[in-house]
Amino acid sequence: PGSGRGILSKSHSFADMPGRLVWINGHPTAGKTWIADYLVKYHGFQHIDGDEELHLYQSDKDEGDIELKGIVAGFQEYFVNYVMEGKGAGPDENWQPFHDRVIQRVLALRKTSPDANIVVGLATYPRVVRDYIRSKIDEALTFAALTVSAEEYAITAAARIAKFREAQNLTDEEVWKMFVTPKHPDVPYTGKDGWVNHYMEHPSSLMGFEVSDDHIAVISTKKREQVPREVEEALNLAPYSGPVDVEAISQVNYDRFKAYAEERKLRHELRSSA
């Protein structure tokens, strides 16, 4: 545990605090990105997607921004071989460069928009990583976490894979080789129906999440329709009372996937022609 710098208790009121900074942590498929986009649409936040670097360089294809190659490789080593194995964060040199880039994007946005409410969506399982982020950001930083069960994870992960595949214009087998083969090289691709079974048998992405008192709230997403209200309550935001356009919010991330694919290919072409 670190010093606890920037930790806010649930009793702390956000009502009169311009320039808030919120970090959505938690399990894959729990809806971190969706809830961040919800905060943008209905509460005026600005969203920094913590996964951006992972989309702009794909290590399995060696495609995209070559400057990100080492950073992405280090992050993958940290998450796959340490976090998902329940071994903590592992060597600093694996995970700090990736998180430093996310932190720099936060600082750049804060410099240009000092009064903006900012939300970051990125899984930061180990407490040591969260404390490192706090040490680099000179303002109050609030972590909230979303969690899922193994069954929910499997079903939602399979559905998200389908959307990712479509947005990135990849085959199902290519996506399998991206996400499954590096960790489970002996598990063969058996078709689209194999995704749910795989995630049920290997819920390793749920391992390594360290729940601690540095989260303002840890919210189960079993009842998805209640999650926005629970997040608003945790952050002391006035509840949005109108109809929630779930599909429109989901479309934002689909469009983001497509934009990343286009940007990645552009950066790859620029690198190839250099």
Secondary structure, 3 states (H helix, E strand, C coil): CCCCCCCCCCCCCCCCCCCCEEEEEECCCCCHHHHHHHHHHHHCCEEEECCHHHHHEECCCCEECHHHHHHHHHHHHHHHHCHHHCCCCCCHHHHHHHHHHHHHHHHHHHHHCCCCCEEEECCCCCHHHHHHHHHHCCCCCEEEEEECCHHHHHHHHHHHHHHHHHHHCCCHHHHHHHHCCCCCCCCCCCCCCHHHHHHHHCCHHHCCCCCCCCEEEEEECCCHHHHHHHHHHHCCCCCCCCCCCHHHHHHHHHHHHHHHHHHHHHHHHHHHHC
